[in-house]
Amino acid sequence: MANSSKSKPVFYGETALPNKTATKNSNPTGDAVGLVFHVMEHLGKLNIRGDHSLKTAVKAATGCNFPPAANQFETAGERHVVWLGPDEYLLLCESGKEKALHDTLTSTIKTSHFAITDVSDALCTMSLSGAAVRDVLAKGCSLDLFPAKFGAGKCAQTLLSHAVITLMALSDDAFILICRTSFAPYLHDWLVDAALEYGYQFTT
C-alpha cells in the first residue's frame, strides 16, 4: 500500500524477495544474458468477480476494456485487465491507486452480483525478458509457448515447476509472471537455475 499525500510516496510492507540480492551470471557463449528479471514492487492488484455487465464501469474507472476472449488481457497505460476465468479478472494498476479504483468501481457498478478484492499483498508480480525467456519458461511449463500460439496479449493460469502462476505475454521476449507471494522465493531460485545455460540477471 502507498501513502501519496506527500511529494514522495511512502510504501508499507515487505518486498516479496527480502533476502534476494541482485545477481548476474554471464552467458557461457559470450552473448548477452538470455533472461533478465525483477520483482515489480508495490504494484496494485484487484481481483474482480462478475460477468461482462461490469465492462462499462471497468472501462470508465480504469481505461481498460474487458478482455474480448478467454486467456487474453487488455492494457491501458500502466494498467492491465487480465482474464482468469469466465467471471473472474485481475486488475493490475499503479501503486497507491488500488483503493481509489476499488472505491470507484464498487460505487458505480449497478449489478448486485460482483465482488472486488484487494489482493496486492497476496500476489507477487515479476517482469521477465530476454532472448531466452521462452526457453527458460518451457523447462517448467506445459503451455505451448511458441509465439504464434502464445503471443502478445495472451495470458493463462498454469504451473511453473509445481507453482501456480498466471503468465502474461507482452511481446515475443517479455512476460509478466504472477504468483502467490509465498512462492516468489522458490520461483526466483528456479528461474536462476533454469537460466544458467543462457545467462541471467536478477535486478532489485
C-alpha positions in Angstrom: 0.0 0.0 0.0 1.1 3.6 -0.5 0.5 6.9 1.1 1.0 9.5 -1.6 -0.1 12.5 0.5 3.4 13.8 0.4 5.6 14.5 -2.6 7.4 11.2 -2.2 5.1 8.1 -1.7 5.8 6.0 1.4 5.3 2.3 0.9 4.5 -0.2 3.6 5.0 -3.9 3.8 8.0 -6.1 2.9 9.2 -6.9 -0.6 8.3 -10.4 -1.9 12.0 -11.2 -2.0 13.6 -9.6 1.0 16.6 -11.8 1.1 17.5 -11.9 -2.6 20.2 -9.6 -3.8 20.9 -8.5 -7.4 22.9 -11.2 -9.2 24.2 -11.9 -12.7 25.6 -14.9 -14.4 27.2 -14.5 -17.8 26.0 -16.3 -20.9 28.5 -19.2 -21.5 28.5 -18.3 -25.2 29.6 -14.8 -24.5 26.3 -13.4 -25.9 24.0 -11.2 -23.9 22.3 -12.9 -20.9 19.2 -14.8 -22.0 17.0 -13.8 -19.1 16.6 -10.6 -17.2 14.0 -10.5 -14.4 12.9 -8.4 -11.4 10.0 -8.1 -9.0 7.5 -5.3 -10.0 7.4 -3.9 -6.4 4.3 -2.3 -4.9 2.0 -3.0 -8.0 -1.7 -2.7 -7.1 -3.8 -5.8 -7.8 -7.6 -6.1 -7.6 -9.5 -9.3 -8.1 -12.8 -8.7 -9.9 -15.6 -11.2 -9.9 -18.6 -10.7 -12.1 -19.8 -11.1 -15.7 -19.5 -8.8 -18.8 -22.1 -6.4 -17.4 -19.2 -4.9 -15.4 -17.3 -3.9 -18.6 -18.7 -0.3 -18.8 -17.8 0.5 -15.2 -14.4 -1.1 -15.5 -13.7 0.9 -18.7 -14.8 4.1 -17.1 -12.7 3.6 -14.0 -9.6 2.1 -15.4 -9.4 3.0 -19.1 -9.1 -0.8 -19.9 -11.6 -2.8 -21.9 -12.6 -6.2 -20.7 -10.6 -8.9 -22.5 -12.5 -9.9 -25.7 -12.0 -13.6 -25.2 -10.7 -16.2 -22.8 -6.9 -16.2 -22.0 -6.4 -12.6 -23.1 -5.7 -9.3 -21.4 -6.3 -5.7 -22.2 -3.9 -2.8 -21.5 -4.3 1.0 -20.9 -1.1 2.8 -19.9 0.2 1.0 -16.8 -3.0 -0.9 -16.2 -3.9 -4.4 -17.3 -7.2 -6.3 -17.0 -6.3 -10.0 -17.1 -8.8 -12.8 -17.9 -8.7 -15.5 -15.2 -12.0 -17.3 -15.8 -15.5 -16.9 -17.2 -16.4 -14.5 -14.3 -13.0 -13.6 -12.8 -10.5 -10.9 -13.8 -7.3 -9.4 -12.3 -6.7 -5.7 -12.5 -3.0 -4.6 -12.3 -2.6 -0.9 -11.6 -0.2 1.7 -10.4 0.8 1.5 -6.7 -1.4 3.6 -4.5 -4.3 3.7 -6.9 -5.9 0.4 -5.9 -8.0 1.8 -3.1 -9.4 4.6 -5.2 -10.1 2.2 -8.1 -11.8 -0.2 -5.6 -14.0 2.5 -4.2 -14.9 3.9 -7.7 -15.8 0.5 -9.0 -17.9 -0.5 -6.0 -19.8 2.8 -6.1 -20.5 2.8 -9.8 -21.3 -0.9 -10.6 -25.1 -1.3 -10.6 -25.5 -5.1 -10.5 -25.5 -6.8 -7.2 -23.6 -9.8 -8.5 -20.0 -8.7 -8.2 -17.0 -8.8 -5.8 -13.8 -6.7 -5.8 -11.0 -7.7 -3.5 -7.6 -6.0 -3.0 -5.0 -8.8 -3.3 -2.0 -6.6 -3.7 0.0 -8.2 -0.8 -1.1 -11.7 -1.6 0.4 -11.8 -5.1 3.9 -11.2 -6.4 4.4 -9.9 -9.9 7.7 -10.4 -11.8 8.9 -8.9 -15.1 10.8 -11.5 -17.3 12.5 -10.6 -20.5 15.4 -11.7 -22.8 16.1 -13.7 -25.9 15.9 -17.0 -24.0 12.9 -16.2 -21.8 10.6 -18.6 -23.6 13.2 -21.4 -23.5 13.6 -20.9 -19.8 9.9 -21.0 -19.0 9.4 -24.1 -21.3 11.6 -26.1 -18.9 8.9 -26.0 -16.2 5.7 -25.0 -18.0 3.4 -27.2 -20.1 2.0 -24.3 -22.2 2.8 -24.1 -25.9 4.9 -21.0 -25.7 5.6 -20.7 -29.4 5.0 -17.0 -30.2 2.3 -17.9 -32.8 0.4 -19.8 -30.1 1.1 -17.6 -27.1 1.8 -14.2 -28.5 1.4 -10.6 -27.2 -1.9 -10.1 -25.4 -2.3 -13.8 -24.3 -2.4 -15.0 -20.7 -3.0 -18.2 -18.9 -3.1 -19.7 -15.5 -0.8 -22.7 -15.4 2.0 -24.4 -13.4 5.7 -23.5 -13.5 7.6 -26.3 -11.8 4.7 -27.1 -9.5 3.9 -23.5 -8.6 0.6 -22.0 -9.7 1.2 -18.9 -11.8 -0.5 -16.5 -14.2 1.6 -15.8 -17.3 1.1 -12.7 -19.5 2.9 -12.3 -22.8 3.8 -8.7 -23.5 5.8 -9.5 -26.6 7.9 -12.3 -28.1 10.6 -11.8 -25.5 8.8 -10.2 -22.5 6.4 -11.6 -19.9 4.7 -10.7 -16.6 4.6 -13.6 -14.2 2.2 -13.5 -11.3 2.4 -15.9 -8.3 1.5 -16.1 -4.7 3.9 -14.1 -2.7 4.9 -17.1 -0.6 6.1 -18.9 -3.8 8.2 -16.0 -5.0 11.5 -17.1 -3.4 11.0 -20.6 -4.8 10.3 -19.3 -8.3 13.3 -16.9 -8.1 15.6 -19.8 -7.3 14.0 -22.0 -10.0 14.4 -19.3 -12.7 18.1 -18.8 -11.7 18.8 -22.5 -12.1 16.8 -22.9 -15.3 18.6 -19.9 -16.9 22.2 -20.9 -16.1 22.9 -22.2 -19.7 21.7 -18.9 -21.2 23.0 -16.5 -18.5 20.7 -14.4 -16.4 20.5 -11.1 -14.5 18.2 -10.5 -11.5 17.8 -6.9 -10.5 16.3 -5.3 -7.4 
